[in-house]
């Protein structure tokens, strides 16, 4: 790969960053901010109404950047933009659960159909994995700077791995999303002036899974790589869902029982949570890049080590939660 190609994804990220800063700033203006407000309720971690259209600015910035730099794999971009439009309607008016899931599965199936042949027996697992990622991002978008930070860390890691492997288009796409995420984060870091909203969290979650599948298809990374890159989100959401199912709680009902939500409720500030999560995200992403080229045995050791670290963190938070006077509120 030439030096020019190496630099282009970085330039795309800078352009996407600048566009997202401008677009999201416009959506924070008094005229537009009241169009879609996130009103606090008993399940919220914020105490004042906040606009939730930041994802619109993020997606616009990424789309414009990809048009300028011709980094436009249609199998990912078109379904993602369609999800952004559908879930902007959801942000404004609210959609029932069934149409939401139908839209997510339609996007997953469209991506798998356009991205090339896949073994038939893998298709159900891939479709379910993509829909899980879509909702994963949605579940974890609940604290200032949290989802924005994961977007920057996760997609920047994708971009680095794809560029190192010589996949210019995938590196460009990932860099544009990472840059747009950083531009959104300027306005979303604590104290947040705007939230991502479903129009942002849903398509970003879709792209996290779709790029993960493409990178695996192209031989850029092993199948476990996307899971480790986004493990901060996957572990929290996966453990929380498992515990809710064990306790026979409705998985579709809004709640505040994620590990990150419990930390906030036990006294952590949004800023402290975000900075701690960023350190953990940086560590998992760096580990994923290092282990990507390692032997199977070394990769397995690394994954087991991270599983042990996450188990210890979860147990520590559970222990503190059980001793907390606010447990059960």
C-alpha positions in Angstrom: 0.0 0.0 0.0 1.3 3.5 -0.9 1.9 6.2 1.6 -1.0 8.2 0.1 -3.3 5.3 0.8 -2.1 5.0 4.3 -2.8 8.7 5.0 -6.2 8.9 3.3 -8.2 7.1 6.0 -6.7 9.5 8.6 -7.6 12.5 6.4 -11.2 11.1 6.1 -11.4 10.8 9.9 -10.3 14.4 10.3 -12.9 15.5 7.7 -15.6 13.4 9.3 -14.7 14.9 12.7 -15.0 18.5 11.5 -18.3 17.8 9.8 -19.7 16.1 12.8 -18.7 18.9 15.1 -20.5 21.4 12.8 -23.6 19.2 12.2 -24.1 18.2 15.8 -23.5 21.8 17.0 -26.3 22.9 14.6 -28.6 20.2 16.2 -27.8 21.6 19.6 -29.0 25.1 18.6 -32.1 26.4 20.3 -34.1 26.2 17.1 -33.4 22.5 16.5 -32.8 21.2 20.0 -36.4 21.0 21.0 -37.5 18.9 18.0 -36.7 15.6 19.8 -36.1 15.8 23.5 -35.2 13.0 25.9 -37.4 13.7 28.9 -36.0 12.3 32.2 -38.0 9.5 33.7 -37.5 7.0 36.6 -35.2 4.9 34.3 -33.0 7.8 33.2 -29.6 8.8 34.4 -30.0 12.5 33.5 -32.1 15.1 35.3 -33.0 17.6 32.6 -34.4 17.3 29.0 -31.7 16.8 26.4 -32.0 16.7 22.6 -31.4 13.2 21.2 -30.6 14.0 17.6 -26.9 13.7 17.8 -26.9 10.5 15.8 -28.3 12.4 12.9 -25.3 14.6 12.8 -22.9 11.7 13.2 -24.5 9.7 10.4 -24.6 12.8 8.1 -20.9 13.5 8.7 -19.9 9.9 8.0 -22.1 9.7 4.8 -20.8 13.0 3.4 -17.2 12.0 4.1 -17.7 8.6 2.4 -19.1 10.4 -0.7 -16.1 12.7 -0.8 -13.5 9.9 -0.4 -15.3 7.2 -2.3 -15.2 4.8 0.6 -18.8 3.6 0.1 -19.4 -0.2 0.5 -23.1 -0.2 -0.3 -23.8 -3.4 1.5 -23.1 -1.5 4.8 -23.9 2.1 4.1 -27.3 1.7 2.5 -28.9 -0.4 5.2 -27.3 1.8 7.9 -28.8 5.0 6.3 -32.2 3.3 6.0 -32.0 2.3 9.7 -31.1 5.9 10.6 -34.2 7.2 8.8 -36.5 4.6 10.3 -35.2 5.2 13.8 -35.3 8.9 13.5 -39.1 8.4 13.1 -38.9 6.2 16.2 -37.1 9.0 18.1 -39.8 11.5 17.0 -43.0 9.4 17.3 -42.1 6.1 18.8 -42.5 2.7 17.0 -43.8 -0.6 18.4 -41.4 -3.4 19.1 -42.3 -5.5 16.1 -41.6 -2.9 13.4 -38.3 -2.1 15.1 -37.2 -5.7 15.0 -38.4 -6.2 11.4 -36.4 -3.2 10.3 -33.3 -4.5 12.1 -33.6 -8.0 10.6 -34.3 -6.5 7.1 -31.1 -4.5 7.3 -29.1 -7.6 8.5 -30.5 -9.7 5.7 -29.9 -7.0 3.1 -26.3 -6.7 4.2 -25.7 -10.4 4.1 -27.3 -10.6 0.6 -25.2 -7.8 -0.8 -21.9 -8.6 0.9 -21.3 -11.8 -0.9 -21.9 -15.6 -0.5 -21.9 -17.0 3.0 -22.3 -20.6 4.1 -26.0 -21.2 4.5 -25.7 -22.6 7.9 -24.0 -19.4 9.1 -26.7 -17.1 7.9 -29.1 -17.4 10.9 -26.2 -16.9 13.4 -24.9 -13.9 11.5 -28.3 -12.3 11.2 -29.0 -12.8 14.9 -25.5 -11.5 15.8 -26.1 -8.3 13.8 -29.4 -7.6 15.4 -27.9 -8.3 18.8 -25.2 -5.7 18.0 -27.8 -3.2 16.9 -29.6 -3.5 20.3 -26.4 -3.8 22.2 -25.4 -0.2 21.2 -28.9 0.9 22.0 -28.8 -0.6 25.5 -25.4 0.9 26.3 -26.2 4.4 25.1 -27.2 5.7 28.5 -24.3 7.7 30.0 -22.6 10.8 28.8 -19.7 10.1 26.5 -20.1 6.3 26.8 -21.3 5.2 23.4 -19.4 8.0 21.7 -16.2 6.8 23.2 -16.8 3.2 22.2 -17.5 4.4 18.6 -14.2 6.2 18.4 -12.2 3.3 20.0 -13.9 0.5 18.2 -14.0 1.9 14.7 -10.5 3.4 14.9 -9.3 -0.1 15.8 -11.2 -1.5 12.7 -9.5 1.2 10.6 -6.0 0.4 11.8 -6.4 -3.3 11.2 -8.0 -2.8 7.8 -5.3 -0.3 6.7 -2.5 -2.7 7.9 -4.1 -5.5 5.8 -4.3 -3.2 2.8 -8.2 -3.1 2.6 -8.5 0.6 1.7 -12.3 0.7 1.5 -12.9 -0.9 4.8 -10.3 1.3 6.4 -11.9 4.4 4.9 -15.4 3.4 6.1 -14.2 2.7 9.6 -12.1 5.8 9.9 -15.0 8.0 8.7 -17.3 6.5 11.4 -14.6 6.9 14.1 -14.0 10.5 13.1 -17.7 11.3 13.1 -18.0 9.6 16.5 -15.2 11.9 17.8 -17.0 14.9 16.5 -20.2 13.9 18.2 -18.3 13.2 21.4 -17.3 16.9 21.6 -20.9 17.7 22.4 -21.8 14.5 24.2 -19.0 14.3 26.8 -20.1 15.2 30.3 -22.0 17.5 30.7 -23.7 16.3 27.5 -25.5 18.9 25.4 -27.0 16.2 23.1 -27.6 12.4 23.0 -27.1 9.9 20.2 -30.7 8.8 20.0 -31.9 5.7 18.2 -31.2 7.3 14.9 -27.5 7.1 15.9 -27.2 4.1 18.2 -29.1 1.7 16.0 -27.1 2.2 12.7 -23.8 2.5 14.5 -24.4 -0.8 16.2 -25.4 -2.3 12.8 -22.1 -1.0 11.3 -20.0 -2.4 14.2 -21.3 -5.9 13.4 -21.4 -5.6 9.6 -17.8 -4.3 9.4 -16.8 -7.1 11.8 -18.3 -9.7 9.5 -16.7 -8.1 6.4 -13.3 -8.0 8.0 -13.6 -11.7 8.9 -14.8 -12.5 5.3 -11.8 -10.6 3.9 -9.3 -12.4 6.2 -8.3 -9.1 7.9 -9.1 -10.4 11.4 -10.2 -13.7 13.1 -13.8 -14.2 14.1 -13.2 -13.2 17.7 -11.6 -9.9 16.9 -14.8 -7.7 16.8 -16.0 -9.3 20.1 -12.8 -8.3 21.9 -12.8 -4.8 20.3 -16.4 -4.1 21.6 -16.1 -6.3 24.7 -16.7 -3.5 27.1 -20.3 -3.2 25.7 -20.8 -6.9 25.0 -19.9 -8.1 28.5 -22.0 -5.6 30.3 -25.0 -6.1 28.1 -24.7 -9.8 27.9 -24.3 -10.4 31.6 -27.2 -8.0 32.4 -29.5 -9.7 29.9 -28.6 -13.2 31.3 -29.3 -12.1 34.8 -32.7 -10.6 33.8 -33.7 -13.8 32.0 -32.6 -15.9 35.0 -34.8 -13.7 37.3 -37.6 -14.0 34.7 -37.7 -10.2 34.1 -39.0 -8.8 30.8 -35.9 -8.2 28.6 -37.8 -5.6 26.6 -38.8 -3.5 29.6 -36.7 -0.4 30.3 -34.4 -0.7 33.3 -31.3 0.7 35.1 -29.5 -2.5 35.9 -26.6 -2.5 33.5 -23.2 -2.4 35.3 -22.5 1.1 34.0 -25.9 2.3 35.2 -25.3 0.8 38.7 -21.9 2.6 39.0 -23.6 5.9 38.2 -26.4 5.2 40.7 -23.8 4.3 43.4 -22.1 7.7 43.1 -19.8 7.7 40.1 -20.0 10.8 37.9 -20.6 10.4 34.2 -17.1 11.8 33.6 -15.4 9.2 35.9 -17.4 6.4 34.3 -16.4 7.6 30.8 -12.7 8.0 31.5 -12.6 4.6 33.2 -14.4 3.0 30.3 -12.0 4.7 27.8 -9.0 3.2 29.6 -10.6 -0.3 29.4 -11.7 0.2 25.8 -8.1 1.3 24.8 -6.7 -1.8 26.6 -9.1 -4.3 24.9 -8.6 -2.7 21.5 -4.8 -2.7 21.7 -5.0 -6.3 22.9 -7.1 -7.2 19.9 -4.6 -5.6 17.5 -1.7 -7.4 19.1 -3.5 -10.8 19.3 -4.8 -10.5 15.7 -1.4 -11.7 14.3 -0.7 -14.1 17.2 -0.8 -17.9 17.2 -4.0 -19.6 18.1 -2.6 -20.6 21.5 -1.5 -17.1 22.3 -4.9 -15.6 21.2 -6.7 -18.2 23.4 -4.6 -17.2 26.4 -5.3 -13.5 25.8 -9.1 -14.1 25.5 -9.1 -16.2 28.7 -7.2 -13.4 30.5 -9.7 -10.8 29.4 -12.6 -13.1 30.4 -11.0 -13.4 33.8 -10.6 -9.6 34.1 -14.2 -8.9 33.1 -15.5 -11.6 35.5 -13.5 -10.0 38.4 -14.8 -6.5 37.5 -18.4 -7.8 37.3 -18.1 -9.6 40.7 -16.6 -6.4 42.3 -19.5 -4.3 41.1 -22.1 -6.9 42.1 -20.5 -7.1 45.6 -20.6 -3.3 46.0 -24.2 -3.2 44.6 -25.4 -5.8 47.2 -24.0 -3.6 50.0 -25.4 -0.4 48.6 -28.4 1.2 50.3 -29.9 2.1 47.0 -30.2 -1.5 45.9 -33.7 -2.3 44.6 -34.5 1.3 43.8 
